[in-house]
Amino acid sequence: MSAPPEELVDHIVTHLGEEQPELIAELGDAEVRRRVVAGIGRAHSHRFVQPEAVTAYVTLMFLVAPDFDQHPAIARALRLHGSEGDRLRLLFQRTREEDWEEAAASSKGWSAVLAEP
């Protein structure tokens, strides 16, 4: 996979710093960028390519768990068809709060996600 555009990486890093600073406060700039790049790749693997949708997806990785997409109910919702905006809305309509809690509790963490090819 090719590297994501620097503008997109910069946009997401800025978004996280402005909207969710507590999620990245303990991380150095290089680590935040490394995680964002991995998140963009993961978003693309689920057919999210528009900057807004990719930003939302990567933000969920930081908020919930980097591998939240491995939870069965969330994975099913991610496979639904429709526009990226529709699929993001359906992601929350077709899952329960407990699914997100389980995804967070069962996460293998960033080290596992960053080690993926």
N, C-alpha and C positions, 0 to 999 in steps of 0.2 A: 504494500500500500504506500502511496506517495504521502509526503508530509502535507499536513493541512496548511492552507494559506495563513501566513503570519497575521494578517488582518483579523481573521476569525479567532485565532488564539488570543490575540491582544484584546479583542472585543469581549471574549468570555472571561479572561483574567480580570479585566476592568469591571465587568458585570459582577463577578463574585466579590471583588473588593468593595464595590459600592453597595450591593444588595445583601451580601452574606459575609461580611468581613470576619465574623467569628469562625467561619468554616476554614479560613485560610490563614488566620492570625499566627498559628504556630509553625507554619510552613515557610520555607524560603521561596524566593521568586522562582528559582530553577525547578523546585519540586512542584510548585503550583502549575507551572507551564507543562511539566512532564505529565502530570495527571490530566490536565486539560487536553493535551494532544492525544493521550490514550482514550479519554472520554469522547473526543470527536470521532475517533475511529470506531468506537463502540456505537455511537449514535448513527454513524453511516451504515454500520452493519444491520441496523434496524430500519433503514431507508429514510432516515432523517437527514436532510441535506441543506435545507433552508437555514440561514443563520439563526433566526428566532427559535426554530424547533431544536436545532443543535444546542443552542445555549440553554434552553429549558431542560433538555435531556442531561447535559453535563452537570447542570445545577442539581438535578435530582441525584446524580451520582455522589455529589458532595453532601447533599442534605440527608439522603436515606442510606445509601450504601453503594460503593462503586460497582457492585455486581447485582444490583436490585433486579436486573432483567432476568436473573436466573430463577426467581420465584415462579412457580408454575402459573399462578393466576396472572401475574404481571406479564410473563412471557406470552401467554395466550392473547392478552390484550394488545401486546406489541405487534402481533401477527395480523391484526385486523386490517382491513383495506380502507382506503379513503385518503383524503389529503393529510398532510402532516399535522395541520391544526386539528382536524377531525380526530386523527388517531391519538393525539395528545389528550384531547377532551375525553375520548372513549377510555383511555388508559385509567382515568380516575373514575369514570362512570361504571366500568366493568370490574373494578377491584374494590376491596374493602379496606378499611383502615388496618385491620388485622393482617392483611396481606403485606402491607408496607412494613408493619412492625416485625413480621416474620422475616421479611427480606433483610431488614437491618440486623436482626438477631442472628441470622444464619450466614451473614456475609463472611467471605474469606479475606476481605480487606483489600486495600490498595496494592499490597505487595503481590497478591495473586493476579490481580488485573494487569498490573504493570509487567508481570512475567509472561503474559500470554503473547504468542507470536503475532 
